[in-house]
Amino acid sequence: MQDTALRTSQLAAWLAGTGIGLLELRTPQGTLRLERQGDDIVELSAEEAEPEPLSIHAPSVGVFLHNHPLAAAPLVRIGQRVDAGQAVGLLKIGPLLLPVTAPQAGIVDGIHVADGLAVGYGAPLVDLHPL
């Protein structure tokens, strides 16, 4: 813990000598945000540094499906927690069903495309609020 505080103070000292207004470092252990406020460098708390929603885009052209054709239940619902790699929908390309997966764990924040709608490459499909 003391080592982390030392590194944070070293980064704050470095940031003070630059023209940078905000420094954000993300690691698997957490996020560190240092912000310039006048002549001072302050560390923002986790509540102030809330992660932004992540948009999952279509990896190809196709028809977006909320559920598998042989199942009635959708793969995900708004508000549902998903794990990294979990399917959040399917992209039908001819007879092929390509899973659209979550790149990281999070909460499904929104679904942009109606079931059975044709989508183009890169179209936003699902919003994910990272955990």
C-alpha positions as CSV (number, residue, x, y, z in Angstrom):
1,M,0.0,0.0,0.0
2,Q,2.8,2.4,0.9
3,D,4.5,1.5,-2.4
4,T,1.3,2.4,-4.3
5,A,1.1,5.8,-2.5
6,L,4.7,6.5,-3.4
7,R,4.1,5.7,-7.1
8,T,1.0,7.9,-7.0
9,S,2.9,10.8,-5.6
10,Q,5.7,10.3,-8.2
11,L,3.1,10.4,-11.0
12,A,1.5,13.5,-9.5
13,A,4.8,15.2,-9.4
14,W,5.5,14.3,-13.0
15,L,2.0,15.4,-14.1
16,A,2.5,18.8,-12.4
17,G,5.5,19.5,-14.7
18,T,3.5,18.8,-17.9
19,G,0.6,20.5,-19.6
20,I,-1.6,17.4,-19.2
21,G,-4.9,18.0,-17.5
22,L,-5.9,14.4,-16.8
23,L,-4.0,11.2,-16.4
24,E,-5.9,7.9,-16.3
25,L,-4.2,4.5,-15.8
26,R,-6.3,1.3,-16.1
27,T,-5.0,-2.0,-14.8
28,P,-6.7,-5.3,-13.9
29,Q,-6.4,-4.2,-10.2
30,G,-8.2,-0.9,-10.8
31,T,-8.1,2.6,-12.2
32,L,-6.0,5.6,-11.1
33,R,-7.1,9.1,-12.2
34,L,-5.0,12.2,-11.5
35,E,-6.5,15.5,-12.6
36,R,-5.1,19.0,-12.6
37,Q,-7.2,21.5,-10.7
38,G,-5.5,24.9,-10.9
39,D,-1.9,24.4,-9.6
40,D,-2.9,21.2,-7.7
41,I,-2.9,17.6,-8.8
42,V,-5.7,15.6,-7.2
43,E,-6.5,11.9,-7.2
44,L,-10.1,11.2,-8.2
45,S,-12.1,8.6,-6.3
46,A,-13.5,5.5,-7.9
47,E,-17.0,7.1,-7.8
48,E,-15.8,10.1,-9.8
49,A,-14.0,7.8,-12.3
50,E,-16.9,5.7,-13.2
51,P,-16.3,3.7,-16.4
52,E,-18.1,4.7,-19.5
53,P,-20.5,2.3,-21.2
54,L,-18.9,0.1,-23.9
55,S,-20.7,-0.4,-27.2
56,I,-20.5,-3.9,-28.8
57,H,-20.5,-3.6,-32.6
58,A,-21.4,-6.0,-35.4
59,P,-18.3,-8.0,-36.5
60,S,-19.8,-8.5,-39.9
61,V,-22.9,-7.8,-42.0
62,G,-25.8,-10.1,-41.2
63,V,-29.1,-10.4,-39.4
64,F,-28.9,-9.7,-35.6
65,L,-30.8,-12.3,-33.5
66,H,-31.5,-11.9,-29.8
67,N,-31.9,-15.6,-29.3
68,H,-31.0,-18.9,-30.9
69,P,-33.6,-20.0,-33.5
70,L,-34.2,-23.2,-31.5
71,A,-34.7,-21.3,-28.1
72,A,-37.4,-19.0,-27.0
73,A,-35.5,-17.0,-24.4
74,P,-33.1,-14.2,-25.4
75,L,-29.4,-14.6,-24.8
76,V,-29.3,-11.4,-22.7
77,R,-31.7,-8.9,-21.2
78,I,-31.2,-5.3,-20.2
79,G,-29.8,-5.2,-16.7
80,Q,-28.3,-8.7,-16.9
81,R,-24.7,-9.3,-15.8
82,V,-22.6,-11.0,-18.4
83,D,-19.1,-12.4,-18.3
84,A,-16.3,-11.8,-20.8
85,G,-16.8,-14.0,-23.8
86,Q,-20.5,-14.6,-23.1
87,A,-22.8,-14.4,-26.2
88,V,-25.0,-11.3,-26.1
89,G,-26.6,-12.1,-29.5
90,L,-26.1,-13.9,-32.8
91,L,-25.3,-12.6,-36.2
92,K,-27.0,-14.8,-38.9
93,I,-24.9,-14.8,-42.1
94,G,-26.7,-17.1,-44.6
95,P,-26.9,-20.5,-42.7
96,L,-24.1,-19.5,-40.3
97,L,-24.8,-18.2,-36.8
98,L,-21.9,-16.1,-35.5
99,P,-21.9,-15.3,-31.8
100,V,-21.5,-11.7,-30.8
101,T,-19.7,-11.8,-27.5
102,A,-19.0,-9.4,-24.6
103,P,-15.3,-8.3,-24.6
104,Q,-15.4,-8.0,-20.8
105,A,-17.6,-8.5,-17.9
106,G,-20.4,-6.0,-17.3
107,I,-24.1,-5.2,-17.2
108,V,-26.2,-5.0,-20.4
109,D,-27.2,-1.3,-20.5
110,G,-29.1,-1.3,-23.8
111,I,-29.8,-3.2,-27.0
112,H,-29.8,-1.0,-30.1
113,V,-31.1,-3.4,-32.8
114,A,-34.5,-5.2,-33.0
115,D,-34.5,-8.9,-33.3
116,G,-34.2,-10.1,-36.9
117,L,-33.0,-6.7,-38.3
118,A,-30.2,-6.7,-40.9
119,V,-27.1,-4.8,-39.8
120,G,-24.0,-3.6,-41.4
121,Y,-20.4,-4.1,-40.3
122,G,-19.6,-2.0,-37.2
123,A,-23.2,-1.2,-36.4
124,P,-23.7,-0.7,-32.6
125,L,-25.6,-3.7,-31.2
126,V,-25.4,-3.8,-27.4
127,D,-24.2,-1.3,-24.7
128,L,-22.3,-2.8,-21.8
129,H,-21.6,-1.1,-18.6
130,P,-18.2,-2.5,-17.4
131,L,-17.9,-3.8,-13.9
